[in-house]
Amino acid sequence: MSGLPKCPQCGSEYTYDDGSQYVCPECAHEWSKESSGEAADQQRVYKDAFGNVLVDGDSVTVIKDLKVKGSSSVVKVGTKVKNIRLVDGDHDIDCKIDGIGSMQLKTEFVKKA
């Protein structure tokens, strides 16, 4: 938009000015204009498909069959993935899955175990 800061809670770029504060229409987070400079120093919050906060080292469970690109393999529903590592990018999770190997997953397809 027109130079407005991104939401510090969900990272949405669709924030708007509401008097003395900014508002995010996607997660309904509100913060004052004075604290917007501090929000840039915060780290990104990663959430699973159900809104639970994820951190490095968590175990997650896959909630949807996922095709492995470049292979005929499929990561089945209910597959448990241990010791995840969170990274920036399109795919948020780096992990190793037994029988498949190293791969990246999106947080929207997992739930915290």
Buried (B, 14 or more C-beta within 10 A) or exposed (E): EEEEBBBBBBEBEEBEEEEEEBBBEEEEBEBEEEEBEEBEEEEEEBBBBEEBEBEEEBBBBBBEEBEEEEEEBEBEEEBEBEEBEBEEEEEBBBBEBEEBEEBBBEBEBBBBE
